[in-house]
Amino acid sequence: MPALKERLTDSARAMLVALAYVAASVGVGIEWLGLDLHLRVRDRGVMVVHEATVPALVYGTAAKPFVLRTLVPSTVRLIREAIPEPTARRWWLKILRRWPGLSEALPELEWEQEFLLEYLIAVAVMQACLVGFLFGLRALYRELYGRADWRADVVPLVAAATLPFFFRVGAHFLYDFATLLFVTLGLLLMERRRWVLFYPVFALGLLNKETLALLTLVFAVRYFRSMPRATWAAHLVAQTAIVAAVRGGLLFLFRFNPRGAFRWFWDRNLVAMREQGVDVPTAVLFGVLLLAVILRWRREAPLMKAALVMVPPLAVAYLVVGIYGEIRLFYEIVPPGVLWAFNAALQRGRDSLAPARVRG
């Protein structure tokens, strides 16, 4: 009976956690779409980018570099094309008739009505990625610290609460939440040394966004001293080859799309820095991370220390190819950054929240 009661308690807890994650993801998704809590449009056209609209991304006609981040748009296209045209037309009409408020909001959202199903499928895929990210972060926390208590359940909710801070400025892209998912899964599988699963996830993540290549740097630092040198070098070669193959394949596939593989904004950013001064959200982001690192360095898990290697390249990218003030470019450091800050905030005594184990 005690064992049965414990299983029932665990099941109830798991259900509550799942419901909390779904609710949090819906809340973040509403904010991400530019809606308020009454589902009224608050921010117009947050998904609209010149030369990179959602239909253009889905059907592969957008400009580079956006079209190169093809995983989520291609998934949306595959789902849409799997729906027979008569069925799609019937659903389209039913949605517009049953939810007239949505039809009225389309001009404010700046969604093209004829592509309504593509937009809705994209939203569903992104929500699935966001929920997956929350569960993945929970698994990563438990893997690193061996804690199945409330901390592992709460840390994804903290992460969800921080996300609006990252997309408060600038356009929102289909690959945003998938980036969080693949970084988290990559770190989790890397720590578990589940290479058979890591490499497919790594390749898919590169199809989503090229910055997942930063996981190769994390791997190099994490296992430099704890893996046989030949094995370590073989993994580096394999990951570098995958990065080159995926990037080269995408550049060839979309070679006729306009623009180049990068867009340079360093001159505009220098002007913005002189005119606007310090960007407060950017300063807060790095200030919190720096404080957490100072407080937690001696007790933190080796993987989290290695993950800090992603910060300098992203900072350079922010100044060179990013847009000053748009800190969504730092999505890749959200998973490790949240764990650093969360553990620092809960720190109690010398031995608290130590890593569960250090694998050789």
WOQUIHU-V787512 format. One record per pair of residues at least 24 apart in sequence whose ideal C-beta (glycine too) atoms are under 10 Angstrom apart, sorted by sequence separation. I is the first residue (numbers start at 1). J is the second residue. If there is no record, write none. Layout:
# WOQUIHU-V787512
{{I J} {I J}}
This chain:
# WOQUIHU-V787512
{{92 116} {181 205} {182 206} {215 239} {216 240} {91 116} {92 117} {95 120} {131 156} {134 159} {159 184} {182 207} {183 208} {190 215} {286 311} {307 332} {308 333} {311 336} {91 117} {133 159} {134 160} {178 204} {179 205} {182 208} {183 209} {186 212} {189 215} {213 239} {216 242} {307 333} {310 336} {311 337} {133 160} {178 205} {181 208} {182 209} {213 240} {216 243} {310 337} {88 116} {89 117} {92 120} {156 184} {183 211} {186 214} {187 215} {190 218} {215 243} {307 335} {308 336} {88 117} {91 120} {131 160} {178 207} {179 208} {182 211} {183 212} {186 215} {190 219} {213 242} {286 315} {307 336} {308 337} {88 118} {130 160} {133 163} {175 205} {178 208} {179 209} {182 212} {185 215} {186 216} {193 223} {213 243} {306 336} {307 337} {177 208} {178 209} {183 214} {187 218} {191 222} {212 243} {213 244} {304 335} {305 336} {175 207} {176 208} {179 211} {183 215} {186 218} {187 219} {190 222} {304 336} {307 339} {308 340} {130 163} {175 208} {176 209} {179 212} {182 215} {186 219} {190 223} {206 239} {210 243} {213 246} {282 315} {303 336} {304 337} {307 340} {83 117} {174 208} {175 209} {178 212} {193 227} {212 246} {213 247} {80 115} {183 218} {187 222} {301 336} {304 339} {305 340} {173 209} {195 231} {199 235} {202 238} {203 239} {206 242} {210 246} {282 318} {300 336} {303 339} {304 340} {80 117} {198 235} {202 239} {206 243} {210 247} {79 117} {80 118} {83 121} {301 339} {79 118} {199 238} {203 242} {206 245} {207 246} {279 318} {300 339} {301 340} {304 343} {80 120} {195 235} {199 239} {202 242} {203 243} {206 246} {207 247} {210 250} {300 340} {76 117} {77 118} {80 121} {198 239} {202 243} {205 246} {206 247} {286 327} {289 330} {76 118} {79 121} {80 122} {200 242} {203 245} {204 246} {207 249} {282 324} {285 327} {301 343} {76 119} {78 121} {79 122} {137 180} {140 183} {144 187} {195 238} {199 242} {203 246} {206 249} {207 250} {282 325} {284 327} {296 339} {297 340} {300 343} {76 120} {77 121} {133 177} {136 180} {137 181} {140 184} {143 187} {144 188} {202 246} {206 250} {281 325} {282 326} {286 330} {289 333} {293 337} {296 340} {299 343} {300 344} {73 118} {76 121} {77 122} {79 124} {129 174} {132 177} {133 178} {136 181} {139 184} {140 185} {143 188} {190 235} {279 324} {280 325} {281 326} {282 327} {285 330} {292 337} {295 340} {296 341} {299 344} {75 121} {76 122} {79 125} {126 172} {129 175} {130 176} {131 177} {132 178} {133 179} {134 180} {135 181} {136 182} {137 183} {138 184} {139 185} {142 188} {143 189} {273 319} {279 325} {281 327} {292 338} {295 341} {296 342} {75 122} {76 123} {126 173} {129 176} {130 177} {133 180} {134 181} {136 183} {137 184} {140 187} {141 188} {144 191} {279 326} {282 329} {286 333} {289 336} {292 339} {293 340} {296 343} {297 344} {76 124} {126 174} {129 177} {130 178} {132 180} {133 181} {136 184} {137 185} {140 188} {143 191} {276 324} {279 327} {282 330} {285 333} {289 337} {292 340} {293 341} {295 343} {296 344} {299 347} {73 122} {76 125} {125 174} {126 175} {128 177} {129 178} {132 181} {133 182} {135 184} {136 185} {139 188} {140 189} {143 192} {269 318} {270 319} {275 324} {276 325} {285 334} {288 337} {289 338} {291 340} {292 341} {295 344} {296 345} {72 122} {75 125} {76 126} {126 176} {127 177} {128 178} {129 179} {130 180} {131 181} {132 182} {133 183} {134 184} {136 186} {137 187} {266 316} {269 319} {290 340} {291 341} {292 342} {294 344} {295 345} {123 174} {126 177} {129 180} {130 181} {133 184} {136 187} {137 188} {140 191} {210 261} {269 320} {272 323} {273 324} {286 337} {289 340} {292 343} {293 344} {296 347} {299 350} {304 355} {73 125} {122 174} {125 177} {126 178} {129 181} {132 184} {133 185} {136 188} {140 192} {210 262} {269 321} {272 324} {273 325} {285 337} {288 340} {289 341} {292 344} {295 347} {298 350} {299 351} {301 353} {303 355} {72 125} {75 128} {125 178} {128 181} {129 182} {132 185} {136 189} {139 192} {265 318} {266 319} {267 320} {269 322} {271 324} {272 325} {288 341} {291 344} {292 345} {299 352} {300 353} {301 354} {302 355} {71 125} {72 126} {75 129} {265 319} {266 320} {269 323} {270 324} {291 345} {299 353} {300 354} {301 355} {126 181} {262 317} {265 320} {266 321} {268 323} {269 324} {289 344} {292 347} {299 354} {300 355} {301 356} {303 358} {54 110} {55 111} {59 115} {264 320} {265 321} {266 322} {268 324} {269 325} {288 344} {298 354} {299 355} {301 357} {302 358} {303 359} {53 110} {54 111} {55 112} {58 115} {72 129} {263 320} {264 321} {265 322} {288 345} {296 353} {301 358} {302 359} {53 111} {54 112} {71 129} {262 320} {263 321} {265 323} {266 324} {53 112} {55 114} {56 115} {59 118} {262 321} {263 322} {265 324} {55 115} {58 118} {261 321} {263 323} {40 101} {48 109} {54 115} {57 118} {58 119} {265 326} {39 101} {45 107} {47 109} {48 110} {53 115} {39 102} {41 104} {44 107} {45 108} {46 109} {47 110} {48 111} {55 118} {58 121} {41 105} {44 108} {45 109} {46 110} {47 111} {48 112} {54 118} {55 119} {58 122} {40 105} {41 106} {43 108} {44 109} {45 110} {54 119} {57 122} {39 105} {41 107} {42 108} {43 109} {44 110} {45 111} {41 108} {55 122} {40 108} {41 109} {54 122} {41 110} {54 123} {35 105} {47 119} {35 108} {34 108} {35 109} {34 109} {47 122} {33 109} {34 110} {47 123} {226 302} {225 302} {129 208} {222 301} {223 302} {222 302} {223 303} {221 302} {222 303} {221 303} {222 304} {224 306} {222 305} {223 306} {219 303} {221 305} {222 306} {218 303} {221 306} {222 307} {33 119} {218 304} {220 306} {221 307} {218 305} {219 306} {221 308} {222 309} {218 306} {221 309} {217 306} {218 307} {220 309} {221 310} {33 123} {217 307} {218 308} {219 309} {32 123} {215 306} {218 309} {215 307} {217 309} {218 310} {33 126} {214 307} {216 309} {217 310} {29 123} {32 126} {215 309} {29 124} {32 127} {214 309} {215 310} {217 312} {214 310} {217 313} {29 126} {214 311} {29 127} {32 130} {76 174} {28 127} {75 174} {211 310} {214 313} {73 173} {213 313} {214 314} {25 126} {26 127} {29 130} {72 173} {73 174} {25 127} {28 130} {29 131} {72 174} {73 175} {211 313} {25 128} {71 174} {72 175} {75 178} {211 314} {214 317} {25 129} {26 130} {69 173} {70 174} {71 175} {72 176} {22 127} {25 130} {26 131} {28 133} {66 171} {69 174} {70 175} {72 177} {24 130} {25 131} {28 134} {69 175} {72 178} {211 317} {24 131} {25 132} {66 173} {69 176} {71 178} {72 179} {22 130} {25 133} {66 174} {71 179} {21 130} {22 131} {25 134} {66 175} {69 178} {21 131} {24 134} {69 179} {169 279} {191 301} {21 132} {71 182} {191 302} {21 133} {22 134} {169 281} {191 303} {18 131} {21 134} {168 281} {190 303} {191 304} {20 134} {21 135} {218 332} {166 281} {188 303} {191 306} {18 134} {21 137} {57 173} {58 174} {165 281} {187 303} {190 306} {17 134} {18 135} {21 138} {57 174} {187 304} {190 307} {215 332} {17 135} {57 175} {211 329} {214 332} {218 336} {52 171} {54 173} {165 284} {166 285} {187 306} {211 330} {214 333} {54 174} {165 285} {187 307} {211 331} {212 332} {17 138} {46 167} {49 170} {50 171} {52 173} {211 332} {49 171} {52 174} {209 331} {48 171} {49 172} {162 285} {209 332} {46 170} {47 171} {48 172} {49 173} {183 307} {43 168} {46 171} {47 172} {45 171} {46 172} {47 173} {162 288} {45 172} {46 173} {47 174} {183 310} {43 172} {25 156} {28 159} {32 163} {21 153} {24 156} {28 160} {31 163} {32 164} {71 203} {75 207} {226 358} {227 359} {17 150} {20 153} {24 157} {27 160} {28 161} {31 164} {34 167} {71 204} {74 207} {75 208} {226 359} {227 360} {20 154} {23 157} {24 158} {27 161} {28 162} {29 163} {32 166} {71 205} {74 208} {226 360} {13 148} {17 152} {21 156} {24 159} {25 160} {28 163} {32 167} {71 206} {72 207} {73 208} {225 360} {17 153} {20 156} {21 157} {24 160} {27 163} {28 164} {31 167} {71 207} {72 208} {223 359} {13 150} {16 153} {17 154} {20 157} {23 160} {24 161} {27 164} {31 168} {69 206} {70 207} {71 208} {72 209} {222 359} {223 360} {10 148} {25 163} {34 172} {68 206} {69 207} {70 208} {71 209} {14 153} {17 156} {21 160} {24 163} {28 167} {33 172} {68 207} {69 208} {70 209} {13 153} {17 157} {20 160} {32 172} {69 209} {31 172} {68 209} {69 210} {68 210} {69 211} {32 176} {65 209} {32 177} {65 210} {186 332} {188 335} {29 177} {183 331} {187 335} {28 177} {179 328} {183 332} {186 335} {187 336} {182 332} {183 333} {184 334} {185 335} {180 331} {183 334} {184 335} {25 177} {170 322} {171 323} {176 328} {179 331} {180 332} {183 335} {184 336} {187 339} {170 323} {178 331} {179 332} {183 336} {169 323} {177 331} {180 334} {181 335} {184 338} {145 300} {169 324} {170 325} {171 326} {173 328} {176 331} {179 334} {180 335} {144 300} {145 301} {169 325} {170 326} {172 328} {175 331} {179 335} {144 301} {168 325} {169 326} {170 327} {171 328} {143 301} {144 302} {168 326} {169 327} {170 328} {173 331} {144 303} {145 304} {167 326} {168 327} {169 328} {170 329} {141 301} {143 303} {144 304} {166 326} {167 327} {168 328} {140 301} {166 327} {167 328} {165 327} {166 328} {140 303} {165 328} {166 329} {140 304} {166 330} {167 331} {163 328} {166 331} {193 359} {192 359} {163 331} {166 334} {191 359} {165 334} {163 334} {162 334} {159 334} {162 337} {163 338} {159 335} {162 338} {161 338} {68 246} {159 337} {160 338} {68 247} {156 335} {159 338} {162 341} {70 250} {155 335} {158 338} {159 339} {69 250} {158 339} {68 250} {156 338} {159 341} {67 250} {68 251} {70 253} {155 338} {158 341} {159 342} {70 254} {155 339} {158 342} {65 250} {68 253} {64 250} {65 251} {67 253} {68 254} {155 341} {156 342} {64 251} {67 254} {155 342} {158 345} {66 254} {154 342} {155 343} {65 254} {68 257} {64 254} {67 257} {63 254} {64 255} {66 257} {67 258} {151 342} {155 346} {62 254} {65 257} {67 259} {144 336} {151 343} {154 346} {60 253} {61 254} {64 257} {66 259} {68 261} {60 254} {63 257} {64 258} {65 259} {141 335} {145 339} {61 256} {62 257} {63 258} {64 259} {65 260} {140 335} {144 339} {151 346} {61 257} {62 258} {63 259} {64 260} {65 261} {140 336} {60 257} {61 258} {62 259} {63 260} {64 261} {65 262} {66 263} {137 334} {141 338} {64 262} {65 263} {137 335} {141 339} {145 343} {64 263} {136 335} {137 336} {140 339} {144 343} {63 263} {56 257} {133 334} {137 338} {141 342} {133 335} {137 339} {141 343} {151 353} {137 342} {51 257} {147 353} {51 258} {52 259} {51 259} {145 353} {146 354} {144 353} {145 354} {146 355} {147 356} {145 355} {146 356} {144 355} {145 356} {146 357} {143 355} {144 356} {145 357} {143 356} {144 357} {142 356} {143 357} {141 356} {65 321}}
